[in-house]
Amino acid sequence: MLTAHKIKIFQSLDKRKFRQKYNLFLVEGNKTIKEIPTSKFKIQEVFSVDPSALTLDAKASEISAAELKKISFLQNPKDSVAVCEILENIELPQTGVQLVLDGIQDPGNLGTIIRLADWFGISQIICSEDTADFYNPKVIQASMGSFLRVNIVYTDLELYLKKSTFDIIGTDMQGEDLYSYQFPEKFNLVLGNEGNGMRDTTEKFLTNRITIPRFGKSQSTESLNVAMSAGIILGQIFGKK
């Protein structure tokens, strides 16, 4: 049952401190909600305007479109909202290419990068402690369900990179041409902050640098969006495999 107290709690989950307080986050849309049971995430409750459209072990409570709008973070709410439990931050062994995010701030960028990782079969992303919160509703929406299949770890990047036994590759305007560079089988690909790039404390651990060459003659475009850069680089990496 969707009570006034629950509505107040769910509405507060757009802020990190309340997600941490209640250990909860929201997932919206039948398509993604149907995938949750096959993932590591646990559903606490489901609210739907049409519960019959969902086939879940967790029973969905029927609510009105007006009630859905009250608990949705979307301008045009979808059909259902699932209340899920936040997972413990656990690092898994590195199995191949791994993304390392240094201070990515935009939730949309993080969600898109998670989606790219899922598309290219990357199982884990390591994030600096100040990277956008993975459970932010905008991140969850932008990932389009890919958050269910990619492990996200927040940690002290300097300590993490210091102990890494694999190559650490980052982007640099003076780096080697992406299209001629020979990537190793296992490595960390570092992506820096949208405005400032990677920090000096991260850059000092790079073992190699690559750059995406500019083919256009216009100089008005100074740089590429970080998620766009990730897509170009990953396409080249896996296109060679």
C-alpha positions in Angstrom: 0.0 0.0 0.0 1.3 3.4 -1.0 0.9 5.6 2.2 1.7 9.3 2.6 4.7 8.3 4.7 6.1 6.1 1.9 5.5 8.8 -0.7 7.6 11.2 1.4 10.4 8.7 1.7 10.4 7.8 -2.0 10.4 11.5 -3.0 13.5 12.0 -0.8 15.4 9.4 -2.7 16.6 11.9 -5.3 19.1 13.0 -2.7 22.1 10.8 -1.9 21.9 11.3 1.9 18.4 9.9 2.0 19.3 7.0 -0.3 22.0 6.2 2.2 19.7 6.8 5.2 17.0 4.3 4.0 19.4 2.1 1.9 17.0 2.3 -1.0 16.8 3.5 -4.6 14.1 3.5 -7.3 14.0 1.8 -10.6 11.3 2.9 -13.1 9.7 1.2 -16.1 8.4 -2.4 -16.6 11.2 -3.3 -19.0 14.0 -2.7 -16.5 12.0 -3.9 -13.5 11.4 -7.3 -15.2 15.1 -7.8 -15.4 15.9 -7.1 -11.7 15.1 -10.7 -10.5 17.9 -12.1 -12.7 20.4 -9.6 -11.3 22.1 -9.2 -7.8 19.6 -6.5 -6.8 16.7 -7.2 -4.4 13.3 -5.6 -4.8 11.6 -4.5 -1.7 8.3 -3.2 -3.2 6.7 -2.6 -6.6 4.0 0.0 -7.4 2.3 -0.2 -10.8 -0.7 1.3 -12.6 -1.1 -2.2 -14.2 0.3 -5.0 -12.0 -0.8 -7.7 -14.5 1.8 -6.4 -16.9 4.5 -7.5 -14.5 5.6 -11.1 -13.8 7.6 -10.9 -10.6 8.0 -12.9 -7.4 7.5 -9.6 -5.6 3.8 -8.7 -5.6 3.1 -5.3 -7.2 0.7 -2.9 -5.5 -1.8 -1.2 -7.9 -1.7 2.6 -7.8 -3.3 5.4 -9.8 -1.5 7.4 -12.4 -1.7 10.4 -10.1 0.1 8.4 -7.3 2.7 7.2 -9.8 3.5 10.8 -10.7 4.1 11.5 -7.0 6.8 8.9 -6.6 8.3 9.1 -10.1 11.4 11.2 -10.9 10.4 11.4 -14.6 8.5 14.2 -16.2 6.3 11.7 -18.0 6.2 8.7 -15.5 6.3 5.2 -16.9 4.1 2.3 -15.8 5.8 1.1 -12.6 8.3 1.9 -9.9 10.3 -0.6 -8.0 11.9 0.1 -4.6 15.2 -1.7 -4.4 17.9 -2.2 -1.8 21.3 -0.6 -2.2 24.2 -3.1 -2.4 27.4 -3.3 -0.5 30.4 -1.7 -2.3 32.3 -4.9 -3.3 35.3 -5.0 -5.7 35.5 -8.1 -8.0 38.7 -9.5 -9.6 39.6 -7.8 -12.8 38.9 -10.0 -15.8 39.8 -7.9 -18.8 39.3 -4.3 -19.8 38.1 -2.2 -16.8 37.0 1.4 -16.8 38.3 3.8 -14.1 36.4 7.1 -13.6 38.2 10.0 -12.1 35.6 12.6 -10.8 32.9 12.1 -13.5 30.2 14.5 -12.2 27.3 14.4 -14.7 24.8 11.6 -13.9 23.9 11.4 -17.6 27.5 10.8 -18.5 27.9 8.1 -15.8 24.7 6.3 -16.9 25.8 6.4 -20.5 29.3 5.0 -19.6 27.6 2.2 -17.7 25.5 1.4 -20.7 28.6 1.4 -22.9 30.4 -0.9 -20.5 27.5 -3.3 -20.7 27.4 -3.2 -24.5 31.1 -4.0 -24.8 31.0 -6.7 -22.1 33.0 -4.8 -19.4 31.9 -6.2 -16.1 33.3 -3.6 -13.6 33.8 0.2 -13.3 36.1 1.6 -10.6 35.0 5.1 -9.5 36.7 7.8 -7.5 34.8 8.6 -4.3 33.7 11.9 -5.8 32.2 10.5 -9.0 28.5 10.9 -9.4 26.4 8.5 -7.3 25.6 5.4 -9.1 22.1 5.2 -7.5 21.1 8.7 -8.6 17.8 8.4 -10.5 19.3 10.1 -13.5 22.2 7.6 -13.6 19.8 4.7 -13.3 17.6 6.0 -16.1 20.5 6.8 -18.5 22.0 3.4 -18.0 18.8 1.9 -19.5 19.0 -1.2 -17.3 22.7 -1.8 -17.8 23.4 -1.0 -14.1 22.0 -4.5 -13.4 24.9 -6.1 -15.2 27.9 -3.9 -14.4 29.6 -3.8 -11.0 30.3 -0.3 -9.7 33.0 0.3 -7.1 33.8 3.5 -5.3 37.3 3.7 -3.8 40.4 5.8 -3.3 41.7 5.9 -6.8 45.3 6.7 -5.8 45.5 3.7 -3.6 43.7 1.5 -6.1 45.9 2.4 -9.1 49.0 2.1 -6.9 48.3 -1.5 -6.3 47.1 -2.4 -9.8 49.2 -4.9 -11.7 47.7 -4.1 -15.1 48.5 -1.3 -17.6 46.8 2.0 -16.8 45.9 3.9 -20.0 44.5 7.4 -20.1 43.7 10.0 -22.8 46.1 12.9 -23.5 46.3 15.3 -26.4 49.9 14.3 -26.8 49.2 10.6 -26.5 49.6 7.9 -29.2 47.0 7.7 -32.0 44.1 5.6 -30.8 43.8 3.9 -34.2 47.4 2.7 -34.3 47.8 1.8 -30.6 48.1 -1.9 -29.7 46.0 -2.5 -26.6 47.0 -5.2 -24.1 44.5 -7.9 -23.1 44.0 -6.6 -19.6 44.2 -3.0 -18.6 42.5 -0.1 -16.9 41.1 2.7 -19.1 41.0 6.0 -17.2 38.4 8.6 -18.0 38.7 12.1 -16.4 36.4 14.8 -15.2 34.3 16.5 -17.8 35.9 20.0 -17.3 39.3 19.4 -15.7 40.3 15.9 -17.0 42.0 13.5 -14.7 43.8 14.7 -11.6 47.6 14.8 -11.3 47.4 12.2 -8.5 45.7 9.9 -11.1 47.8 10.9 -14.1 51.1 10.0 -12.4 50.0 6.3 -12.5 49.5 6.2 -16.3 51.6 3.6 -18.1 50.5 4.7 -21.5 48.6 7.6 -23.1 46.3 7.7 -26.1 44.5 10.4 -28.1 41.5 10.5 -30.4 42.8 12.3 -33.5 40.8 15.1 -34.9 39.9 14.6 -38.6 37.8 17.8 -39.0 39.5 21.1 -39.8 37.3 23.2 -37.5 39.0 24.3 -34.3 35.8 25.4 -32.6 35.2 22.0 -31.0 37.9 21.9 -28.3 37.1 18.5 -26.9 34.7 15.5 -26.9 32.1 14.7 -24.2 33.6 12.1 -21.9 30.9 9.5 -22.6 31.3 10.1 -26.4 35.1 9.6 -26.0 34.5 6.4 -24.1 32.3 5.1 -26.9 34.9 5.9 -29.6 37.7 4.3 -27.6 35.8 1.2 -26.7 34.6 0.7 -30.3 38.3 0.8 -31.4 39.5 -1.5 -28.6 36.9 -4.2 -29.2 36.9 -3.8 -33.0 40.5 -5.1 -33.0 39.7 -8.2 -30.9 
